[in-house]
């Protein structure tokens, strides 16, 4: 990766907040985030002590909100993101949500996480 990719990844990581103690959630309100950088940032968030699940959300230039999710195993991110029209597998998942803003999709994601954890 080049310097700009690394700066982008660490900007995504810097913006992450904890949700429910062990879930990192990074919400990027502006477009221009590279999907690969977002996926790599989601991976790198798992390297932080105490974080076992990560989600990165950002808008793209087509008006969709893109989500990239990673898990060490306690949370099945595929099941969570299926509630937002996404898919993947238990450890790696993604989604594209058209026609909604980042804040609205973030609220939807938090509801999906809460519903998943309540079912467990």
N, C-alpha and C positions, 0 to 999 in steps of 0.2 A: 504494500500500500504506500501511497505517497503522503506527503505532509498534510495536504488538504483533506484527504480521507481520514487521517488520524485526528485532525482538528475537529472535523464533523462528528466523528464517533465520540470524542470526549465532550463535545458540546451536548450531545444527546445524553450521555451519562451524567453530566453535570446538572442537567435539568430534572433528573429522576427524583421522585419522592417515594417514600415508603408507604405502602398500604397494607394494613393488617400485619404489621411487623416484619414480614418476610417477602413481600411482593414489591418489586420495584416497578414504578409506573412513570414513564417519561413521555410527556405530552409536548409536542412541538407544534405551535400554532401557525407557523408560516410554512409555505411550500418551499421546495428547493432541496429537500432532504433526499439523498440518494438511497434507494431501497437496500442496496448492499451494505452501506454504512449503517443503516438502521438495524438490519439483521445482525451485523457484527457487534453493534452496541448492545443489543439485546443479549447476545452471547456473553459479552464482557461483563455485563451487570451481574451475571451468575458467579463471577469470580470474586465478588465482594462478600466478605464475611456476613452471614446472616440472611443473605438473599438467596432464595431457591426458585423464584419465579420472576420473570420480567416481561413487561409489555412496553412497546414503543408505538406511539400513534403520531401520525403526521398527515397533512393534506397533500395531495398531488395536484398537478396542473390540470387534470381532467375533472376536478371537483369531487373526487373521492377522498375518503379518509382511509389510509393504509395502516394496518396493524401488523406488527411482528411480535411473536410471543415465543418465549423459551421457558423450559422448566427442568429442574433437576429430578423431578419424579413425584413430588407430593401433590402437585396440581396438574391435572390433565388439561393442558392448554387447548388441545383440539376440542374437547367438550365445551370449554368456555367460549371459544371463538365460533363454534357452530351456532351459538345463539345470536351471533352477529353475521351469519351467512358465510363464515370462513371454514377452514378445515386444516388438515395436516396430520400430525400424530401427537401422541401424549407429550413428547418433549419439545416439538417444534411445530408451530402453527402460524397461520396468517389469515388475514381477511382484508377485503376491500369493501367499504361501505359508501355507496353513492348517495348523493343528494342530502347529506347531513354535514353539519359543522363538526369541528374537532371537539368542542365542549359537549355537544349532544352525544357524540360517539363515546367520549370518555364516560359520561353518565351511564350510557348503555353498557359499557364494559364493566363498570363498577357493579351494576346490578347483576350482570352475568356472573361475575366473580362471587358476589355474595350468594346468589342462588346456588352456584356450584358448591361452595363451601358449606352451605346449610344442608345440602343433600348428602354430603359426605358423613 
